Amino acid sequence: MVTGLTTSGTGSHSHGGPSLETRFGSLFAELAEIGRRPDGSYDRKAWTPEDASARQWFQSQASRLGLACEVDRNGNLWAWWGGPGAKAVVTGSHLDTVVGGGAFDGAVGVVAGFAALEHLMRLNRPPRRPIAVVAFADEEGARFGVPTFGSRLMMGQLEPAAVRRRDDGHSTTVEEALRAASLDPDALGADEARVNRIDTFIEVHIEQGTDLAHADYPIGLAESVWPHGRWRLSLAGSPNHAGTARMRDRHDPMLVAASGILGARQIASDDAVFATVGKVAIKPNSANSIAESVDLWLDLRASSDVILDAALEEWMAAVRKAAQPHTVDLNLTCESRSLGVGFDRGLREAIRELAGHRPVPTLSTAAGHDAAVLASSCRTAMIFVRNHTGINHARAEAATLEDCAVATDLLAAAFLRLAIDEPAEGV
């Protein structure tokens, strides 16, 4: 039993086949066995054995449905129905998780894609344009600190040489991890031909908040993604003995790190800025030593790029002020930065129309997604599934099988309209 996933026993049926709830639940249960820790949380970091097992699951589903499966130059997995080819309609998300993550983040979108295609295959009407399910590589960036790895490389938004040199903090580089996974790190980079084949991308994802739960709606549609970024602050002090160094003689980077952590909360507001320090690395990390260095990572998100830039400058000004009396050196490095993105309004309204009388609210999100990366090159949309706890990146993520089936049904309807039936005007 997957934590948080329940069924109501209802759902769509097609030509005597199993309901969408049953189909989705079966696929999800298989994937949910991979990378689950004893406490019910997940660890499927990119290019690990757990990630490899999830990728094998993807390939087995493609094979089962008779879909053409391929791995692109950036490690993204593709399962094609009637393709690959031009003007493709694509869905998907990612299979990797953060450490201690939940079962739904990313997985819902990939499972919904396969379930929707299987549902439509029972119609015995071949698509008039290619349809694909994709699992983008290393969306979370949990291992190497490069979020939306596969989609940004594909789009030419990351410099491959710099990415290959990144390490996971345990002496393994991206290059080494890719070679171990039988992938060619020298092939990383922009894939213009593939990008140009994608006409429409629709991502199904669990909501990373409580708006749908509070409003009692099973699904919603994304309007935009906030700008966001990740910065590494390196603080260098002087190591010394905790029991002999006089307090006035210390150059302790931990004190500056503490100011940075508290300062992140002080620049944040629920309405316009989210700021989080969730990772700290201390050297030598000894209880009876004054630290030699501290690295901390700031995750910053804001309702606009201007507000984000102002918040970052405010934070750094406070950190510099805190560092001065302790004679601690500091260096700030941007590890990732994504501009704010608005999704295609016409596509969003076309999907809303397919929902019929069911109300489908419009939401914005401060979380990053592969759909936001692709938005600059094709029509994109996101369907959010209600998260009853509102908790994400933790084992308490929760969605009902019924809500997941509602989203899958809407995705299937979008496929039917966009790639199987004759297109409606404006779609």
Buried (B, 14 or more C-beta within 10 A) or exposed (E): EBBBBBBEEEBBEBEEBBBBBBBBBEBBBEBBEBBBEEEBBBBBBBBBEBBBBBBEBBBEBBEEBEBBBBBBBBBBBBBBBBBBEEBBBBBBBBBBBBBBBBBBBBBBBBBBBBBBBBBBBEEEEEBBBBBBBBBBBBBBBBBBBBBBBBBBBBBBBBEBEEBBEBBBEEEBBBBBBBBEBEBEBEBBBBBEEBBEBBBBBBBBBBBBBBBBBEEEBBBBBBBBBBBBBBBBBBBBBBBBEEEEBEEEEBBBBBBBBBBBBEBBEEBBEEEBBBBBBEBBEBBEEEEEBBBBBBBBBBBBBBBBBEBBBBBBEBBBEBBEEBBEEBEBEBEBEEBBBBBBBBBBEEBBBBBBEBBEEEEBBBBBBBBBBBBBBBBEBBBBBBBBBBBBBBBBBBBBBBBBBBBBBBBBBBBBBBBBBBBBEEEEEEB
